[in-house]
Amino acid sequence: MNDEKRNKRVRLLVSRLNKERKKQAKQIDILCNDFVIAQKDFIKALKTIGFAADFYEGISGLTDLNELVTASANLIQNQIQDANIVFFLPVNDNLDCRQTSFEMHIFEHPGAPGIDPLASSEIEVEDRRIENFFTAELVNEIGKSNRICLIEDMLGMGLQCSPACLEKISAAALPLSSRNSSVGFILIYRCSRSSQKPLTADELKCLVQVSSGLARSIAACRDFVHIAEPT
């Protein structure tokens, strides 16, 4: 075999080897990326499970409704930073009727003096409280929907609020239901500077994990009151 043929064969072998190395390197990159993604998903799942465990431990044994919603709001705010929380709980248990009266339990996040520290007037502060724009009709529509409602959904249901509010708010309404029975919903939102960090799917997923258990606890508190009432 002359030198020219030998060199040509060597170049061909080197070319094949380089192609094989590039192919292997690409496969390794794909495997590494898949591993990193799987690891991140696993960590997120652990955080969600950890939150659920802490949440249920925090509300365990509570039979007073006000204590239950206060403890729940504190636990949620520890998990979801800068969140304002409003519980909408029906006064009567029948959400199938045309109109249901709701009671509100409002919890501002601890670092929110008047919701917006940059507001120049009380009117501007109130414009950023999205619950102020909730009519009885809207609350009933959200309650009967029994699904997570974002701002777009609420607007479709009749929400009418100021442009200043819409610009500053990231919000979601989370149903509280168990065994096809609804006990209301939670409105959770960030406002002002916090809206630069919208509510994420992972944050809402954490709430979904505990919503059914929380609904059962709320129903149990009401049952306990009825049992305790003198006949």
Secondary structure, 3 states (H helix, E strand, C coil): CCHHHHHHHHHHHHHHHHHHHHHHHHHHHHHHHHHHHHHHHHHHHHHHHHHHHHHHHHHCCCCCHHHHHHHHHHHHHHHCCCCEEEEEEECCCCCCCCCCCEEEEEECCCCCCCCCCCCCCHHHHHHCCHHHHCCHHHHHHHHHHCCCEEHHHHHHCCCCCCHHHHHHCEEEEEEEEECCEEEEEEEEEECHHHHHCCCCHHHHHHHHHHHHHHHHHHHHHHHHHHHHCCC
